[in-house]
Amino acid sequence: MLVLRGMPPDAAAQIVALKVIVMADQNTPLRDQPLPIEDYALIGDCRSAALVGRDGAIDWLCLPRFDSAACFAALIGTSENGTWLIAPRHSEPQVRRSYRAATLVLETVFTTPDGQVALIDAMPLGLEGSHVIRRVEGRRGHVAMRFYLKLRFDFGASTPWVTRDESGDGIIAIAGPHLVTVRGPVKLRGEGPATVARFDVAAGQSVTFVLSHGPSHLSAPARLDGDAALIDTTARWRSWSDRCNYEGPWKDAVLRSLIVLKALIYEATGGIVAAPTTSLPEQLGGQRNWDYRFCWLRDATLTLMALMGSGYYDEAQAWRDWLHRSVAGNANELQIMYGVAGERHLLEWEADWLRGYQGASPVRIGNAASEQLQLDIYGEVMDGLHQARTGGLKVPPAAWGLQVTMIAHLETIWQQPDDGIWEVRGCRRHFVHSKVMAWVAMDRAVQDMERYGLPGPLDRWRAVRDAIHAEVCAKGFDVRKNSFRQSYDSDQLDASLLLIPIVGFLPPDDVRVLGTIAAIESELRAGGFLMRYRTETADDGLPPGEGVFLPCSFWLADNYAQQGRRAEAEALFEGLLALRNDVGLLAEEYDPRARRQVGNFPQAFSHLSLVNTALNLRDQRQSKQRSAGAKPASVSH
C-alpha cells in the first residue's frame, strides 16, 4: 500500500519511490527488560525529557513536565508499561550514535546488510505543548523498518482508548486527563495492545513521525511540521551553545554537560531537576531507588558557579530567582528540595505494578526526604545567594531580609542532629559535613554584611560562626585516624569531608585536611573512584551496597588542584570523563565491578561537578606561573 497523506511539502520528490507496508509485526520480539543505563541518551525541551535507547526505543517519557506521570515507563518495568520503537527489522544492526554538534538532537545510525539509516530524535524547543520528533533518513541502500508503539499513561498503569486522527493515518490516544497524538506519512494499525507498522526507506528518502501531547478536554494538538521544527530546534541549541565562554582542554565535555544542565531546567520557572528519572537503582537489583525529578537546594552553589563560570548568566539568574521564591516563608519550614515550580508536598509512594529497573524494586514516586532536616542546606542556600550577589546577579530588595530570618533560625538549631547530606533513613546524627555547612551559612552572612554593609547582628553571628568552627574541630576530628569523621559519635569516614577545604572551612594545606584526604583515599576508594561512605558498616537505614558516587571523585580532583597536585587532579578527571557513555552522559554513580553506570540518569550533580572541576583545573593551569602564595582554585569562592 502506498500512503501519500501527511508527507511534508518539501518531500514530494521522495513520495513516488517510498514504499510503505502496513501490517502486524509480531515476528521480532521486544526486549523483556530495559537496556543498561549507559545505553540510553537524553532528549528534552526544557519542560520534560525522554530517554532513547541504542536500539531506537523510547523507554521513558513524562508529559507535560519532568515530574508528570510517564506515558513510556519500560525503563522501570517492561515494554508492557509503555515504549516506542523505531528500528530496522534486521535483528542485529550495527549501531553508532552521537548528538549533532552543540545540540541535544540525537542521531542513531543503523547499518544492516541492505543499507544504512539514521534515526533523528529531538523534542522541539519554543513551541506550545510538548512534542517528540522522530525522523528516519535513508543514507545508503534500502532498509526495512519497524514501528512499534505502546502508550501507557500513569507510569504504565492506564491503557488509553486509541482512535484514528482526522487524516486517517495517525492516532489519538486518550486516558483520563491525558491526550497524545502520533502522526506521520505511514498509516498506523492497531495490533493487539500496540500500534504497529512496517515501512521501507531507501537512500535519500525520509519519514518523520511526531508525537504531541495535550489535555484531553481540549481539541487534539494541531499537526506539527516535524521537519521544520527539527531544523529550528537544531538552530536554537547551537545558538545557545555559542554563548559558552569556556575555553580549555575539555571544552567538548564541558559543553555537553552544560547542554544536559540546560535540558534539565524547567524553563518556565528556572528550577533544575536533579535528574529526569525515578528509581534507577544505586545498586543493580537493590532497594536504593529514589525519585530525582525535583529540585535540590544542595545544588545551589554548584549550579550558580557552573552557569556563571561558563557565561550563562540568564540561566543563573533564573535559578537564583527560583531559589528565592521556593524558600520564601517561615525559615523553620525550609525543605531540602521542591518541585519545579516550588511545590512543597512531594508525597512518596510506591508503584507496585512496576517491577523496577531490571528487577530493582520498589519503584518510588515522590520523595519523602523532602521532609528531612538537613542543616547543610542552610549553607548551600547562603553560599548560593552570596555567589549570586558577588557575581552581579540581580537581587530582590526582600532577599536579605529572608536570609536574615534563615540565619536567625539556624542559630537556634545548628546544635541539633540531622539527617545529613546523604539523606539517610536511619537515626539522626551530628554529621560533620552538616556542621561545616552551618558554619558556611554563618560565614557567608558575615561576609555579606562586612562587604555590602547589610544590617544584622554582626558580632553575634561572628561568635556563632567561631563556636561552630571550634566544636567541629574538637568533636569532628578523630585524632587516632588523623582524619575528620562522618559524625561526632562515629569512626566512619565520609567523602563529603572533602568539601572542608573547598568551602573554606580550613585551608587545603592544613595537616587535618591532608590527613582526611589520605584516609579517604585509603578507605573509600573502589576501582579508582570514591564511595560516599561504606554502606556495609554505616547505619543508614537501608540494606548495604551501592556504586561509587561520581561527584565525590570530582571533589577529590578539586582537592588535588587546591594542593597543586595538578598531574593527579587531571589524571583523576580524565578517568572520570572516561566513565561517560558514548554520547557524553553520566549517571549519579558507577559500579566498578559490573562496569555499569547506576543511579538516576543523567544526573545534574555529576555534570555540575564535571563543569566546576574543569573550571578549577583550567584556572589552576592558568595560574601555574603565579607566585606560590596565590589563592588556590575553589568550587565555592
N, C-alpha and C positions, 0 to 999 in steps of 0.2 A: 504494500500500500504506500503510495507516495503522498505525503502530507505536506501541504504548502502553507497552511494557515499559521500565522504567528511569526513568520520569518521577518527579521528587521529589513527595512528597505534596502540597506546597503549590501544585503546578502543575496540579491536577486540573481547574481551570476552563479551562485552556488546551488540554487534550488534545483535546476534541471538534473544535476548529477547526484543529488542527495537521495539515497535510498533509505527509507525508514520502515522497519518491520516491527509491528507491534504484536506481541504475543506473551503468553505466560512464560515466566522464566524460573523454572524450578530445577534446572539441571545442575547449577553450581550452588552448593550450599553456602549460607552465610557463616561468618565466624560465630562460634558459640561463646566467645569471651572477648573483651577488649584487647587491643594491642598493647605492647609495652608503652609506658607513659612517654618515653622519648621518641616514639614513632608517631606522635601527634604534632600538629602545628596549629598556631593560633591565627584566626581571622577575627576582625571586630570592627565596630562602627562607633566606638566611644560611648555606647549605651549598653551593649551586650557583646557577647563573643561566642564563637564556635570553635570546637577542636576538630580538625580534619586529619584522618589517619593516612598513612602512607599508601594504603590500599584504595583510597578515594572515598572512604566512608566518613560522613559527619556523624560522630557518635555523641556529641554534646552540643546543645544549643538551648539557652534560656531566653525567652522573649516575653515582654519587650525590654526588660532590664537584666543586669547581671544577676540580681537576686530573685528574679522571677522563677516560676516553675519551668523545668526543662520540657521541651517537646521532643528532643532526642536525648535519651538517657542511657543508651547502650554502654557508655563509658563506665557507669557504675552498676550495670546489670548485664543484660544480654540484648541482642538485636530485637527481641520482643518488646523491649522498653523504648524503642524508637531509634531509627538510624536512616541515613540517606546515602546510598552507594551509587556512584557513577564510576565505572571502570571497564577495562577491556574484558570480554568474555573469556579470553585466554586465561587459563588457570594460574600461570606463573609468569606474568610480565616482569621485565626488568623495570626498576623504578629509581628515579632520581628526582629530587625536588629542591626548590630554592624559593626565596622571596624575590620578586622583582626588585631591583636595586632601590634602596631608600624608601621602601613601601612595606605595607602589610598585605600585599597581593601575592597569593601563594600560587606557584606553578609546579605541578606534579607531572612529570613526563613518564609515560608508559611506553615501553618498547616491546613489541611482540614479533614473532617470525614474519608477520604480514605487514608490519609497518610501525609507525610511531604517532602517538597523540599526546597533546598537553591538556591537562585539566587545570583551568584557571579558576581559583576560588577567592572571593572577596565579599565583604559586607560594605556597601557603598556609604560614603560619608556625605553629610549635609542634606539628607533627604528627610521628608516626613515619614515616620514609621520605620520599621526595621525590615531589611531585605537581605537575602543571600543570593549572590550571583555565582553560577557555575557554568563556565564556558568550555566546551570541548573543541580543540583546534586540531585538525589533521596536519601532521608535519611530514609524514612520509608513508607511502604505500596506502593500505586500505585496512582499517581496524574495525572489527565488530565490537560494539559497546553494549554494556548492560546498565540499566537504570532500575534501581530498587529503592522504594520509598516507604517507610513505615513511620507515620506520625503518631505519637502517643503523648498526649498532654499530661500535665500534673506528674512529672517525673515518671512517666511510663505507666501511670495508673488508669488513664482515661482514653478510651478508644473513640476517635471522632466519627461523626457522620460525614461521609465523603460524597460529594456530587460533582458533576462536571460544571466548569465555568461557562460563561456566555459564549465562548468560542467553540466549545465542544471538545477542545484539546486538553486544556488544563483542568485542575481540580480545585474545589473549595472544601476545606475540612473544618468542621465546627464541633466544639465540645464546650458547653458552659460559656464562659466569657471569651474563649479563645477562637480565633478565626485565622486560618492560614490558606493562602493560595499558592499553587505551584503551576507555572506556565512555561511554555516553550514551544518550539516548532514540531515536537514529537507528540503524537497523540498517545496519551497515557491510558492504561487499562487496569481496572481492579482485578486482582487475583488473590483470592482468599483474604488474608488480613493486610495485604500490601497493595501498593500501586507500582506497576512494573512497565517496562518497555525494552525493546531491543532496537538498536539503530546502528548503521554503518557510517563511518566517517573516513573520507579519502583525503589525501594531501590537498591543502588549500581550502578545505571546507571547514565550517564551524557550526556548532549547535549550542545555543545559550538557553539555560533554564534560570528562572527567577522564582525564589520563594519570598512571599511577602506576608507580613503579619499585621493584624488589626483587631479591634474589638468586635465581637460577634453581633453586637446590637446595631452596628453601622454597616453600610454597604461595603462590599469587598474592596480592597485597595485597587486603584486604577492600575492597568497594565504598565509595567516599567520597561523602558528600553534598556535592557541589561548591558548591551554592548557600549552604549553611550555612557551609562553610569560607571562602567568599568574604566573607561578612558578618563573620566572626570575624577574618579577616586584615586587612580594612579597619579594623576597630576597633583591632587590635593596632598597626598602623602609626601610626594617629592618636594613640594613647596614647603611643607612643614619641616622636612629633614634638612632643607637648605639653611634653616635657622641655626642649626647646631654649630657652635663655635669651638667645639673640642678639636684640638689639633695635637696629635700624639701618636705613639706607635700602635695603639689599639683602637683606632678610630672606628673600624668596622664593627668591632664588638660593642663599643660604647654606643654607637648609633643604633644598632639592633636592639640593645637594651632600652634605650630611650624610646624607640618606637613601641616596644612592648609596654612600657610605662604609660605612654600616651594612649595606647589602646585600652588600658585598664582604668583610665579616667572616665568617670561618668560626667560627660560633657556639660550637662545641664546644671550641675552643682559644683563641680570641681573635685568631688570626692574620689579617692583612688582605692579600688578594691585590692585586697591582698592577693587574690587570685580569682580567676573566673570559674573555679570548680569547687565542688564539695566532696569530701570523703575519699579522696585519693590517699591511700594509706602511707603513713610514715614508715611502716614495716610491711613488706609484702605478706598478705594474709592476716595482718594484725588488726588491732582494735583502735589504734591511734588515728582516727579518721574524723576530720573536722570540716566544718563549712567555712570557707575563707572568702565568701563573696560579700565581704563587708569591709569597712574602712577602719584600720587600727590607728590610734593616736601614736603608737610607738614608732610608726613610720615617719612622723612629722619632720624631724630634723634631717634624716637621710633624704627624704623627698625634696625638701627645700634646697638642700645643698646640691643634690644631683641636678635638679632643674635649673637653679640659678647658675651653677657652675658650668652648665652646658649652653646657656643662652636662652633658656625657656622661661622668661620672667612672667609671661601671661599665665602659663600653667601654674607657676609657683604662686602667683597672686591668687589665682582661683582656689588653690589648695589651702593657702593661708586663710582666705575668706571662709571656706568650708569649715576649717578648723574653728574659727571664731564663732560661727553660727552654731556648730554642733555642741560645743562645750558651754555655750551661754546658759545661764540659770544658776541654781544653787551649787556651790562648789562641792558640797557633800554628795551630790548626785552624779559626779563625773564618772563616766564609763570608760573602759579601755578601748571600746570600739562602737561604731554607729553604722546605720545603714547609709546608702549612697546619698540620701537626701538629709541625713542626720537623724534617721529614725532610731528610737531607743529600745523598743521592745523587739528583741531578736530571739524569740522563744525557740528553744531547741527541742526537736522531736526526731523520731526515727522512722524512716520509710521502710517498713519491714517487708514490703513486697519486692524490694530490690536486693539482689544477692551481694552487692558490693563489687568494687573493682577486683576482678579475678578472684572473687570469693571473700574479699576482706570486708567484714561487716562489724558493726552496723553502719548503715548509711545515715548520716545525721544532716538534718536541715535546720538552719538557725544555729546559734552558738551561745551556750549557757555561760561561757567565760565572760560574756558582756556584763555579767552581774558580779564579777570578782572584784576584790580590792587589790590593786596593783599600784604601789607607791611610785614605781618608776615612771608612770605616765605623766606625773606632775613635772618631772624633769624633762621628759621629751617635749611636752607642750611648751614649757617655759623656754627651753632651748630653741625650739622651733620658732616661737614668736620673737625671741632675741635675734635669731639669724635673719628673720624677715625684716626686722627693724634695721639691723646692721646692713642688710643687703639693699635697702632702699625701697622695699615694698610699701605700698600704701597701708597705713594703719588706721582703723576706725577710731574716732575720738573716745569711744567707750572701752577700747581694748585694754588699756592699762588698769582701769577700774576692775575689769573682770580678772585680770592677772592678780591684782592685789587680793581679791577675795579668795582666789585659789591658793595663794601662798599663805594667807591667814589660816585657811583650813588645814593646809599641810602642816603648819606649825603645831597644830593640835593632835595630829595623827601619825607623824613620822616615826614615833617610837613603837607603833603597833606592828605586829607581824602581818604579813600579807601573802598573796598567792604567787607573787613573783613573775618575772618576765616570761617564763615558760608555761604560765597558766596551769600549774599543777592542780590536780584534783584530789590531793591529799590534804593534810593539815597545813594551816598557815604557819609560816616561819619567819624569822628575821633574816631575810635574804640580803646578802651583802650588796648585790647589784641594786636592789631596791633602795637601800640606804644611800648608796653612792648617787643614785639619780635624784633622791630627795635633796642631797647636797647640791646637785646641779641646779635644781629648781631655785634654791635659795641663792646660789651664786649668780645665776643669770638675772634674778630680780635685783640683787645688789649691783651688778654691773650696769643694768639699765638705769637704775636710779643715779649711780655715780656719773655715767656718761651723758645721760639726757636730762638730768635734773628732775626726774619724775618723783612725785610725792610718795612718802611711805615711811614706816619706822626703820630707817636705815640701820641705826646702831643695833637695834634688837635683832634684825634679820642677819646682820653680820655675826652676831653672837650665836644665833641658832645654826648658821652655816658652820661656824667653827666647832660647835658642840657635836654636830653630826659627824664632821671630819674626825674629831678626836675619838668618838665612840667606834666608828668603823675601823680605825687603825688599832684600837685597843681590843675590840671583840671580834673583828672580822679577819684578823691575821693569825694564821697558825704558825707559831714560832718553830714547832717541831718540823713542819714541812717546808718552812721558809716560803710560805705562799698564803695569799688570801684564800678564803674558803667559801663554799657555796652559801652557808648560813652560819649564824653565830654558834649554833648548837651542833654543828656537823663537821666532819673531817673530809667531806666530799669536795671535789673540785668542780668548777663550772666555767665554761668558756665565756660566759658573759663578763667575767672578771677582766677579760682583755680590754674592756671598754674603760677601765680605770684611767689609763694614760690618755686614751683617745678623747675623753670628755674633760681632761684637765684636772682630775682629782689628785693625781700625783704625776710628777714628771716621768718621761719614758726611761730615764736612766736611774731612777730610784731603785735601790737594791731590792726592795719589796716587790716592785714591778718585775724586775729581772727574775727574781725567784719564782714569781707566779707564772710567768711565761714558760720558764723551764719546766715547772711542774705540769702545766697543761700540755706542753709538748710531749712529756713523758707518759702521762696517764690517759690523755683523751684522744690521742692520735689513733686513727684506723684507716689503713690504706693511704696514708699520706695526708689525710684531712682530719678535721676535728669533729668529734661528737659534742653535743651541748653539755652533757654530763653522762655518767654511766647509769643507765636506767636499771641495770640488774642489781645495783647496790643502793640506789636512791629510792626513797619512798615518795613517789609522785601520784599514787592512787591508781596506777594503771599497770597492766602486765608489761614486763620489760621487753626491750627491743625496738630499735629504730636505726635509720641510716645516719651518716654524718650530716651535720646541719651546715649548709653551704655558707651562709653569712658569717659563721664563726671563723671559717678559714680565711675569708676576706679580712676579718678583723685581725687575724694573726699577721697577714701580709701588711696591714696598716701599722701594726706594732713594729714589725721589721723595718718598715720605711722610716718610722719615727726615730729608730735607733741607728739609722744609717746603714742598715744591713740590706743594701739595695739588691745585691745579687740574689739573696734568699727571698726577698719580697717579690721580685719579678719572677723567680722560678716557681714560687707557690702560686702566684697569679696566673702564670701560663698553664700550670697544672689544672687550675680551676676552669680556665677557658676551655681546656680540652674535654671537660665534662659536659659541655653544651651539646645539644643534639645537632643533627645535620643542618638545621636552619637557625641555630644560634640561641636556643631556648634552654632555660634552666628551671627545674622544679625546686622545691624547698630543700630537699635532701637527696643524698646519693648513697646507694648501697654498694660498698666497695667489693663485697663478696659476690653478689649477683651481677655487679657492673650494670646496675639499673638506676635510673632516676626514680625517686619515690617522693610522695607528698604531693600536695596540690600544685597545679601546673598551668601555665608558667607562673612563677612566684615573684611578686613585686619586690619582696625583701631581698631575694637573691640578686635580682637585676639592679636594684638600688645600690646594693653593696658593691656589685661589679663596677658600676659607674663611679661611685665615690672612691673606690680603691684605685681605679685608673686615673682619676683626677689627682689623687695623692701621689701616686708613683710618677706621674708626669711632672708635678710640681717639685718632687724630690730630685728628679733628673735635672730640672731647670735650675735648681738651687745648689747643684753639686759644687759649683765654683765659689759659693758664698763662704763666709767665714765659719769656722767650726762652731761658733756660738749662735748661729742663726736658729730661729724657732723652727722645729720640725713640722712637717705636714700633719694635718689633723682632719678627721672627718667632720668634727663639730665646730671648730673655730680656728 
